[in-house]
């Protein structure tokens, strides 16, 4: 009951503030999962969400910024894979994957530099930043996520660039067998129309 009430209130807030969302939901938002529990109705003016204790859905603005960091397991006993993706604004397909070596703490695996002044999209519009840790149990359910704290430690000067030692670690990750997939090297997938940041320095 609380989930349904919260969802209804959130939808009303978005719908009443026309500066936040276009009056037509299908123009400014899309359903990312739970299609069977969500629908855009009434010529795009109404958003319907149906939730209970066993279902979930997610609706996002089309121009949202997002940074994904996921652990992909498998049933074959192969090493785990760290999967990352960056959306800016609303466009992803910036995946990188790494075989996970345990003792990963403190070792950088990816850098995404800000070239926004050159017209290259960058995820810096985090109006409501949140960090969630989730465990994916399988193809159907996700266990409850929780944000552990609210803070802005990531904006401090020490995190604005990598030290020389961290740069060496990043080079080791990228040059070794550990890097499994890089969207900047997948010319077949993108038909040689690579993302503009792929020709820029990222390390």
N, C-alpha and C positions, 0 to 999 in steps of 0.2 A: 504494500500500500504506500509506504514512504517513497519507494522508488518511482512509482507511477506519479505521485503528487509532485515530486521533484522534477521529473521529466516534463510534466505539464506546465509547471511554473517556468522552467527554462525556455520551453517553446514559446510561451506567451511573451516573455521578455524579448526574445529575438524578434518575434513577429511585430511587436509594438514599436520597437526602435528601428525605424526605416533607414537610419544612417548606418546601422550595423549590418543589416541583411536586406537584400533586394526583396520587394514585395512578392516576387515569384521564387519560391524555394528552389525549383529546378535550375534556375539561372545561377544561383550563388552557393548552393549546397549540394552534396551528394551523399548517398548512403554507402558506407564502406563495408559494413557487414550486418548480418541480421535482416537481409532483404525480405524474408518471410514475416518479419515483425515490424516493418516500417513501410510507409508509402507516402508519396507526395500526391495530394489530391486537389480537387477544386481548381483545375486549370493552373496548378502550381502555387496556389495561395494557401494551402493547408498542408501541414505535416502531421502525419499520424504515426505514433509510436506505441507499440503494444509490448509490455514487459511483465514478466512474472519471475518467480524464483528459479526458473530453469531456462530463461531466454535472455538475450541481450541484443542490442543493436547499437550502431554508432553512426552519427551524422556529422560531417565536417564541412566547413566553408571550402569552396573550390580553390581559394588562394591562401590556404593555411600553410604555415611553416611547421616542419616536423623533423626530428632526428630520431631514427630507429636504431636500436642496438639489441639484437636478438641472438639467443643461443639456439642453434639448430641441432637437435639430437638425431639419432637414427637407431634402427633396430639391428643393424648389421655389425655393430661393435666398432665401427670406424671412429676416428677422432671427431669430437664435436666441432662444429663450425660456428664462428662468430659472424653474423650477418648484419651489415649496416646499410642504411639508406637515408638519404637526405631529400626532403621536400622543400622547395622554395620557388616561387610562392605557389603551392598546390601541385607542383610537378615533381615527381620522384624520378625513378629509373636511374638513380645514382648509387647503385648497389656495389658494395665490396664485401668479399668473404675471405675469412682467414681460418685455417685449421687452428683449433684452440690448443695451445700448449698450456698445461697447468703451471702455475706461478706466473700468471699474466699480470698481476698487480704492478702498477706503475710503469708498464711498458706501453708506449703509444703505438697504435696500429693504423691510425688514419688522421690526416690533416685536411681541412677544407678551408682554404684561405678566402678572405673577403676581397673580391674584385667587383663589388657592387658599383663603385665609381666608374667602372668600364662597361657597365650594363649587364654584368653577369649576375644572375639571381643568387641571393645569399639568405639563409634563414635567420634574419635578425628582427623579425616582427613578433617575437614571443610576448604577446600581450598578457597571456595567462600561462606562464611557464609552469609545467608540472613534471615531476620525475616519478615514474611508476615502475615497480618491479613485479613482474608477473611470471607465473609458471604455467607453461602450456602443457596440459596433460594429454592432449591427443587431438584428433580432428574435430571434436565436438565441443568440449568445455574448456573454459579458462578459469583458473582459480582466482580468488579475489585479489585485486591489486591494491596497493597502499602507498601513498606518498609519505616518506619517512620524516621529512622536515621541509620547512620553507626557508630559503636563504639564497643569497646571491654570491656565494664563494667563487663561482666560475667567472665572475666579471672582474676579479682582482687582478692586479698587474702581473703577478707570478704566473697566471694561466693564459696570458695574452700571447705568449710564444714559447717554443720549446728551447730548453737549454742545449748546449752542444752535446752533452751526454745523451739526452733524450732524442736528439736528431740522429745520433749513431744507432740508437735502439730502433728508431723508426726505419732507418735504412736497412737494418738487419731483417726486420719483419718483411719489408717489401722485396728485398733481394733474395730471400731464402725460399724454400719450398712452402713456407707457411702461408703465403698469399695464394688463395685458391681462385678468386675471381675479382676482376676490376673492370667496371663499366667503361673506363677510359681506354681499355684495350680491346673491347668487343666490337670490332669494326663490322662483323657480320650482322650482329643484332641491330645495330643502328645504321646499317647500310652506308657506312663511312660519313654519316652526318653526326659527328661526335659533339658532345656537350662542349660549350666554349671554354669552360674551366680546364678541360683536359689538355689544352696546349699551354696552360699557365703553370708556373712553379707552384707546387703544393707542399713541398717539404722545406 
